[in-house]
Amino acid sequence: MARYLVTARPNEERLDRLLELLRKRAFEPLRPFGQSLTYSLTNARIREDGFALWEEEDYCTPPLAQEREAVLDEYFEDLTVTPVGLGKGWEKIKKLPRLFPELVD
């Protein structure tokens, strides 16, 4: 399994819908990536330039191919991935504000 730090520009017009789907945990049933994607998007961060960041595990070549087709391309643009070690992506972005502060437990 590979880990990536994902950077993507959210589609502002669709963020409310994405928030609603995350609240409902609608992506969790998607196999094999639903639980991981739900966790990652729930905990995503946002930079001052408006780009969202999160750490994601993946098994695909190219990276995140299934996730992009099923979910990510609907809600994000300009998606890039950078390989990272487990937890290193989260460590790098932990001080940034959350993309969805409404989802904090």
Summary of the structure (lengths in Angstrom):
residues: 105
radius of gyration: 12.5
end to end distance: 27.7
largest distance: 33.4
contacts: 290
relative contact order: 0.30
helix: 39%
strand: 26%
